[in-house]
Amino acid sequence: MGARLAEGGALNDIELLADAARVAGEIGLSYFGKSPEVWIKGKDSPVSEADIAIDCYLKERLLAVRPDYGWLSEETEDSPARLAARRLFVIDPIDGTRGFLQGTENWTVSLAIVEAGRPTEAVLFGPVVERLYKAEAGCGATCNDRPISPSASDLLSEGEFAIPARVSEHIQNRLCGSMSRARHIHSLAYRIALVADGGLSGTIARPSAQDWDIAAADLILEEAGGALLRLDGEKPLYNQPSTRHDWLLASGPAVRSSLKNALIEAIEEQA
């Protein structure tokens, strides 16, 4: 997926997202490790001046060239007007803000375009780890322009899984402690992208993920050959009245059934 131009010489959507993500990453790095100002939104969710700066840049940059697209971002007040848009930008200026503020490397800038409830173009950029993931519906997925694919292992006892502690404990009890749980990565989008490139064998999202957390990574994983699915086996839908999602499971096809069954058992055990 090299740089491609739309009719008239302008960047097409995927390269527009990639170019914007790179600049957004530079903005993030200008604040990284420098104690940016922080506020708390909701109950305990931090937002920093870096989040706001990136959000402002992306909104101005993207809507200037795609004024007919809708807009949904973690750091912009939601508007029901987005529901009428045929195509919609779904943006997380910094996915993994807690990690960003703690100085860890695994934060990302997440950009997607959604149409008819599903992402059609996606870019995820990790400025510190220097990984740029891209995907277009039907065109495959890459990391730094190299094709990616998920792990082919069908065993929960192989690979690493980024999953909640209670699910890990349930699986390890069943497997006599033979499952490897990865260290915590604050960015859910990056965890899903690592499943897409085989760096992780699977990950689970709790019932709190929002559209902006997962839309880009969802397409990247799907185009790599894996899937992000609800427990009923269906794909999540985006640009709905509620942006919140229930339990979600990300994996390659080989381990999907085993991981899904273990998650369902763990949920039922805790009920």
Buried (B, 14 or more C-beta within 10 A) or exposed (E): BEEEEEEEEEBBBBBBBBBBBBBBBEBBEEBBEEEBEEEEEEEEEBBBEBBBBBBBBBBEBBBEEBEEBBBBBBBBEBEEEBEEBEBBBBBBBBBBBBBBBEEBBBBBBBBBBBBEEBBBBBBBBBBBEEBBBBBBBEEBBBBEEEEBBBBEBBBBBBBBBBBBEEBBBBBBEBEEEEBEBBEEBBBBBBBBBBBBBBBBBBBBBEEEBBBBBBBBBBBBBBBBBBBBBBEEEEBBEBBEEEBEBEBBBBBBEBBBEBBBEBBBBBBEEEE
